Amino acid sequence: MQITTIGLDIAKNVFQVHGIDAKEKVVARKQLRRSQVITFFKALPPCLIGMEACATAHYWARELTKLGHEVRLMPAKDVKAYVKRNKNDAADAEAICEAVRRPTMRFVRIKSAEQQGQLMQHRTRDVLIRQRTQIINALRAHLAELGVVAAQGNAGVNELRAIVTDEQDTRLPIDARASVIVLAAQLEALESVIGAIEKRIKMQHRSSEASQRVEAIPGIGVIGATAIVATVADPTIFRSGRDFAAWIGLVPRQDSYRGQAEARTDLQTGRPLLAAHSRRRGDRCIAARPGESREVSLAHATPGAATLQGRGGGARQQDGAHGLGTAGPWWHLSGA
């Protein structure tokens, strides 16, 4: 019988296929090695393929779409409810095949290679910023052991770097200076690379009309705008700004029991990259109070999108690496 629907459980090397026909009878259940995936699907007539939206899913979705198949990506947490027995590759593939045919299932839009490339810049920048913070903390801790401390902020870090590079400063033993000067050199290299990435992000922002429209929303700056445009493939899927905030992971998770509703903070769901840009104190781009709301149309940011509620009229300055503040006298892209 001809396969009409396939649940594909993807991995790094071993893939599991679960296929059914038009009468929902199982006609294919097999494992594929990575090198066999394209050959297998190339030999099949066009069909519906379901996959979990996990690592490498967008790549495989693009490749299988080129072969004429209809590919649908689903959140893994939504597929979990369809697993009937113990978790294994075969059970997961069967659950995916069942979930992809549900009329109420929510699907993830497939990202292009260009969108993923832009998103990689933000993720790379995020990794480097964490490494920079780690080195600064190590530098401060080592020097504090020798009685050398400085104020918080960039000014304090620059003061410590000057002490490290000053060979006339006798407060540092020779061995200690040889160690912390390596940290100082690594810190300088990281700042240079972060500055280069931010310059590229800023150039992309200037050439992207959608990113510039998103930046017009109060509380969103260059980094936040470009991250949103790269992450959100199609903003028209959100009915409102509240839906968008819930998708990011900013709103509390509801947990009701026996009619008693309780809102709990849920830090495990959503999009960590965008949530990090929005969870700082003072952000005013999502929540709104009665009488203080200002409607900011996402249609101004991206055509066809819904209305986003913003609170207040002011946008704060960027507070750290993940802030959403607009550019001001105290904020700039490093290296810009």
N, C-alpha and C positions, 0 to 999 in steps of 0.2 A: 504494500500500500504506500501511497505517496505521503511523505512527511509534510505536515502543515504547520506544526509548532514545535520549537525546540527550546529546551531549557539548557543553557550552557553555563556550567560552573567553571570559571576561569581560574588559573593559577600561574605560577612561573613556568613550570615544565609539563605538568600533567593536567589535562582538561577532561571534564566529564560531560557527556552528551546524553540528554534524555529527550527523545522525540516521540510525538504522537501523530496520528492521522486525523482525518476529518471526523471520524467517529470516536475520537478520544481514546483510541486503542494504542498501547505502547508498541511502537515498531522499531525503536532504536534505543539502545542503552549500552554505551561503550565508552572506553577511555581513549583519549587521543594525546599523543605527544605534541609538543609545541610545533614541530616541523610538519605535522600532519593536519593541522587545523585548517589552513587555507585550502589544501587539496581536498579535504573532506567536504567542505561547504561549497567549493567550486563545482563539485559533481552533483550537488542537489539543486532541484528547481527552487525558485524563490519561495521563501517561507518566512514565518514570524519567528524571530529569535529573541529570547529574553535573557538578560544578564543582570547581575548585581552591579550597582555603580560603585565599584571598588578600584583598586590599583590596576592600571592598564586597560580598564574597561572602555574608556573613550577611544583608545587606539584600536582595539578589536572591533568596536562598533563602526568606526570609519572604514576599516578594511572589509568587514562583512557587508556593509552597505554598498561598497563598490562592486560587490558580486551580485547585487540585485536583491538582497534580502532586506526585510524590514526588521530593524534592530530597535529594541526598547530596553532602556536601562531603568532599574528600580532600586530604591534605597534598600540596603541589606536588612535593616530593621523591619521593613514592611514584608519582606519575603520570609522572615523567620517564623511567622505565624503559620505558614503552610508546610513546615517540616513535620512529618507525621511520626517519625521515630528518631532513634539515636542519630546524632549528627555525623554524617560522612559525605563524601563527594557525591555518591549516587543519590542520597536523600536530598542533598542541597539542589542538585540538578532537577530532580522531580518537583521540588517545591517551587523552583524558579519557573518551570514549565506550567505549573498550576497558577502561580501568581500573575504571570504575564497576561493571562486571558481574563482576569477579573475586571469588570467594568469600572469599579471604584478605585483601582490601583493608581497611585501617583507615579509618574514617570519623570526621569531626569533627562533634560535636553543634552544632546551629544555636543561636546565642545570640539572646536576645530583645533588643528595643530597650532595655529597662530594664537588662539586664546590660551592654550596650555603653555605656550612659550612665554607669553606675557605674565601669566600667573607664576611661572617658575622664577621670574625675576623677584617677585614679592616674597616667595618662599625662601629663595636664596638670601635675600636681604634680611629676612627674619632670622635665619640661622646665623648669619654673620653678626647681627646685632646681639644675639644671645652670647656668642663667643666673645664679643667685645666686652659685654657686661661681666662675663666670667673672668676675663683677664684683668679688668679694672678692679674687681673684688679681690683677686689674688694679689695684685700689686699693692693695694691698700693694706691688706692683711700682713703681707711680708714686711712692709715698711713700718707698720704699727708695732711690730715686734721689736723694732729698733728705736721706738720712740718718735718716729716721723709720721705725723698725721696731717691731714689737710681737710678743708671744708668740702661739703658735698657739691656736686655739680662739675661742669667742665673746667671751671677755674681751678678747683681743687686738684683735679686730675692733671692739668697742665703744670701746676705747681710741683706735684710729685715727679712728673716726667723731667722737669728742669733739675730737680735734686738728683735724680738718677743719672742724668747725663753730665752733671757737673763733677768732674774728677777732683776738684779742689775741696769738695764737701767731705769732711772727715767723719761725718756721722755714720757713714756706711762702710763696713769692712770690705776688703777686696773681694772676698768670695760672695758676699751678699750683693755687691754691685754687679758682679759678673752674672748673677742669676736674674736680678730684677731688670737689668738692661735688656735681656732677651725678651722679657714681657713687654717692656716699653717699645721695642722694635716691632714685636708682633702686633701691638695695639696700633702703632702708626700704619702698618701694612693693612690692617683691617679697616681702619678709617678711610684709607685711600680707595680700597675696593668698594666699600659701602658708598662712598661719594660718587664713584664711577657708575654704580648701579642706579643711584638716585638721579644722576644726570640723564641717564637713558630713560628712566621712568618719566622724568619731567618732559623730555622731548616727545615721548609717546603721548603724554597728556596734551601737549600743545597741538599735536596733529590729529587728535581724536575729538570729534564733535560731541560724541556721547559722554566722554569723560569730562569735558568742560561743562556740559549741562548738569552732570551729577555734582560737580564742585559748586555749582550755584546754590545747592541746597545748604541752608545754614548748618554749620557744624562739621562740614565735610571738606577736607583739604585735598591736595594733589595725590598723596599716597592712598588715602581712602577711596577717592574717586576712581583711580586707575585699578585698584584692587576689586572694587565692585563691578566695574565694566568687564574685567577679565574673568570674574567668577560667575556672574549672572549671564548665562547664555541668552536667555529670553525673558525679560522682566514682565512680559504680558501674562505670564502664568500666575502672577500674584494678584489677588483680588484687591488688596489694600496694603497700606504700609504696615499694618499689624501682621499680616501674613508674611511680609518680607522680614520683619523683625523676628518673628518666630522661626523662620527658616534659618536666619543667621544664628539664632540661639540666645537672643537678648532677653526674651520674656521668660517668666517662671514656668515650670512644668506643672500642669494640673494633676493632682492625685486625689481622687474622690473615693470615699469609703462610707457606705451606708448613708448616703445622702449628705455627708459632711465633706464639703469641698475644701481642699487645702492647696495653696500655690507654693511650690517648692522651687528653689533655684536649681536649674539644671545646667551644669557646666560641661556635661559630657556630650550633649547633642549640638547640632548646628554646625556652623563653619568657623573653626577656631581663628582663621586668619582675619575674617571680617569682624568676628566678635571681639578680637583683641583690639581692633581699631575703634570699637564702639563702647567698650565696657569701662572706659575711664570715667572718673567722676566729672560731672559738668557737661557731659555730652547731651546735646539737645536735639539730635536729629531724628529720634524715633518717638519717644514718649510725649504725651501732651496732657495738660491739666485742663479741667473745664474753665472756660473763660480766658485761658492763656494760649489756646491753640492757634497755630498759623498753618494754613494749608499750603503745602509746597508740592506742586504737581510733578510727579515723576515723568509726566508726558513732556515736561520741559527738559527733563534729564535724558529720557529715552522714549522715543515715540511709541505710543500704544500702552504705556504703563499706567498704573493706577495712581491714586492720590496718596501722598505721604504726609502724615501729620507731624509738624515740628513745633517745639515749645519755645516761646520767647523769641527775641529778635537778635540776640548776640551770638557770636561764635567765639569760643574760647581759643586761646593759643594752644599749640601742640604741646602735650604733656608727655614727653618721652617718645620712644621710638614708634609706638603704635597709636599716637593721638590722632584726632581728626580735625584739629584746629586749622584754620586757614592761615596763610602766610601773614606774618606781622613783623614788627620790629625785633621781637625776641625769638623768632622762629625762622629757620631757613633749611633748605635741603643741604646737608653737609656736602661740601665740594662743589656746590652750584656757583 
